[in-house]
Amino acid sequence: MKAWQLKGFGLKNLVLGETETPQPKTGELLVKVGAVSLNFRDKAIADGIYEPHLVPKDLIPVSDAAGAVVAVGEGVTRFKVGDRVNSHLYSRWLDGPPGPDEPAYCFGSPLHGGLAEYMIIHEDSAVRAPDSMSDEEASTLPIAALTAWYSLVDFGQLQAGQSVLVQGTGGVSIFATQIAHAMGAKVIATSSRDENLEAVLKLGASEGINYRKTPKWEDEVLKLTDGKGVDLLLDVAGGEGLNQSIAATKAAGRIAVIGFLTGQTTPLQLMPVIFRQTTLRGIAVAPRSSFDRMNPFLDEHHIRPVIDHVYPFEQAREAYEHLARGAFGKVVIKVS
Ligand SMILES: NC(=O)c1ccc[n+]([C@@H]2O[C@H](COP(=O)([O-])OP(=O)(O)OC[C@H]3O[C@@H](n4cnc5c(N)ncnc54)[C@H](OP(=O)(O)O)[C@@H]3O)[C@@H](O)[C@H]2O)c1
């Protein structure tokens, strides 16, 4: 089969070639990949800055894929040939709390990912793709949408009428806006760009704050929430801004600690955490059971992923470069 393989770190070492088509063993599905989408993680893996010691030689990269089952191994019962499926990043985290070694079984490193004509997915880890979506659309779900869903629903316990703040207009935050709006929650979005704020208002946010023009954006959030703060905040920015997130969240509110766009460390001011009794919870995507619940919700609420650009298979490197420049919505590679 045709496959992109990472022969060394750096995009120049991402090479299109031929490799043996894998055969499904007991319990496994052979999936003809329709499309993959890129996440920050994929670029960081290619650049050698994401757990580089775990990246195997000649890795087929990219975790997030959608496609059709074309062959099944012995004993498979959950899926049949012809079913459309999604890959699930944490391939062994199926339900309940995570085990201690989930990162060892992630697609796109250390397991082979979907940037190839075919990929192997164990039937336990595959998820039925939404009927209403093309493969290009469904490929955007495994990390960005599922992280948003798990943060809002499983961790956040968000209810209609409650308020949620989403930071910036990246993949996680756009999905969070769409899902929270469909749940009947009030969404406050931040962005560095007014044109992006206009775009997220059209997707369901009810208020937008430009965090460049309003550096103390937490004060604005308090004004918009009768001085109380939001019920739930999805923090993708990380860094010292986490202290602002605590100030913008209501007493006994929840913060999903998701990203680290501005930094991986922060001097945390403890007194506001104590007095406001904030729950801070690290989020690492979600178990498969959460993905199983999300896809029917997306179908039911007619939520369409926002895609910035779809690249042909041969232009995978250009897709990585686009991701590095920044995008409004997901960057997708059509495989077949
Ligand atoms: N823990 C997990 O399970 C998990 C899952 C997915 C992603 N992540 C992490 O979450 C972060 C976001 O992921 P993503 O895929 O949504 O990224 P992305 O699509 O690359 O989004 C980047 C956007 O974040 C916004 N941003 C940057 N700095 C900001 C700041 N200081 N305050 C507010 N917004 C800021 C910008 O929006 P504007 O241009 O509108 O300003 C930018 O366009 C990354 O760090 C990623 O590694 C973690």
The ligand as an ORCA input file, in Angstrom:
! r2SCAN-3c Opt
* xyz 0 1
  N      -5.391     17.323     26.662
  C      -6.002     16.902     25.554
  O      -6.686     15.870     25.524
  C      -5.891     17.735     24.332
  C      -6.651     17.418     23.195
  C      -6.596     18.276     22.110
  C      -5.764     19.391     22.161
  N      -5.010     19.618     23.269
  C      -4.167     20.809     23.387
  O      -5.050     21.932     23.445
  C      -4.483     23.050     22.784
  C      -5.450     23.492     21.692
  O      -5.599     22.464     20.738
  P      -6.332     22.739     19.367
  O      -6.242     21.510     18.559
  O      -7.655     23.362     19.608
  O      -5.312     23.820     18.766
  P      -5.371     24.720     17.496
  O      -6.483     24.269     16.598
  O      -4.003     24.811     16.957
  O      -5.816     26.129     18.152
  C      -4.954     27.160     18.381
  C      -5.794     28.404     18.746
  O      -5.677     28.637     20.124
  C      -5.868     29.995     20.368
  N      -4.894     30.539     21.334
  C      -3.568     30.620     21.239
  N      -3.064     31.240     22.315
  C      -4.127     31.593     23.086
  C      -4.274     32.292     24.301
  N      -3.243     32.807     24.949
  N      -5.507     32.449     24.806
  C      -6.573     31.964     24.162
  N      -6.499     31.308     22.992
  C      -5.289     31.128     22.466
  C      -5.743     30.726     19.044
  O      -7.050     31.205     18.713
  P      -7.274     32.670     18.109
  O      -6.521     32.666     16.793
  O      -8.737     32.749     17.935
  O      -6.727     33.641     19.083
  C      -5.289     29.637     18.091
  O      -5.853     29.790     16.805
  C      -3.109     22.574     22.318
  O      -2.162     22.893     23.327
  C      -3.259     21.059     22.212
  O      -2.020     20.400     22.338
  C      -5.061     18.816     24.343
*
